[in-house]
Structure formats: structure tokens, C-alpha cells
């Protein structure tokens, strides 16, 4: 497949995935208590051969390594997709009891387009992960877990959209402030999950705080 053809496939699939994320809606409830912090520090068996160089997202206090061989989408193409997503999907003024969309801003994308393997890095504007959990809970194949990696609180969600397996990781480091949290979306065909399980473990296990001195 030509480079332009691959990019077209990438744009089409990423747009569909990102649109799915942006149209997720939830109820903001000022009286709802925040979730209790996760206490379980997960230990991962990391295989360095399965992950690439560490990528820093300093504004969110997080760094991690994508799977090895998953190419980064050029920054110019991410901006085009983000601009396309902004039309018609932003929150409109609403009362405290009304539903409103979560704003999702794609920041980076890594993948192997020919195999349908994607990792989307986004900023998600959500005041409390409890709201996000409530919205995702009715999605096919939903499962959730909370744990810590290098003191980063990881809200892990699994959903199964249309033959794909989507692991969403909503990340809250100790230094977190403001409305936006970093989210990692690992999206692969269900049939590929067993083959890629160790790769996911190594990539997720590479999560580090940017102030921890890890690399």
C-alpha cells in the first residue's frame, strides 16, 4: 500500500475511534463523592525488546513507552484530525443536571496501520473518573480495574467495540491538577490480543511519573 493510502486508512480509522470517544456523554453531579484512591501497586514483567523509546507528556506528569515498531503519526496529521473533531462535539452551556460531552483532544498516535493496531494518546477533560466509569459501564464487554504504577493512579477500562478490543487507561499522577487527564487507548482486533498480551504488559508497566527520574 502506498504511503498516501496508508495515511488515508489511518485517518479514517482514527477518526472513527476518536469520534466514538468524543461523543461519550456523562452527567456532572456536584454532590457526588470522588472515588477513593487506588491502593494496589501493580508489578509488571517488562520486556525491553517489546517497547520503544519513552515518550514524555510533561504537562500531565506522565511518561511511557509505546509498543516497539508502532509508528508515530506526524504531528501535522494529528492537528488536522483534532480540528475536524472540534466541530459539533464541544459541550454547550447546560444546567448542572444536564448531560454534556467529555472533551477529548488527541495528542499523539502510534500504530501499525496494516494490522489495525493503534495506541491513541489523548487529553480527556473529566472532573472525576467516577463520571467516566458511569458512562462506559453500558458498553459491550465492559470491565474495569484501578491500580497504581509508580504512584500513578490508573483507571483501566475494557470495552469491545465491533470486533475490536479497547483498553482505556485514564491516568492520574500525584502531581495532577486541572480538568484534563492523560488517556491511553490501546485498540486492536480481538483476535490479536493473546499475541500482544506481553506487549501491552510491557508498555503499561513502563508508565512513570516525569518527576520520578525514570527513563
Helices and strands as residue ranges (DSSP letters): H 3-22, E 25-27, G 48-50, E 51-57, G 58-60, E 62-67, E 71-72, H 75-86, E 99-101, E 103-112, G 113-115, E 117-125, H 129-136, E 143-149, E 152-159, E 164-172, E 180-189, G 190-192, H 193-205, E 208-209
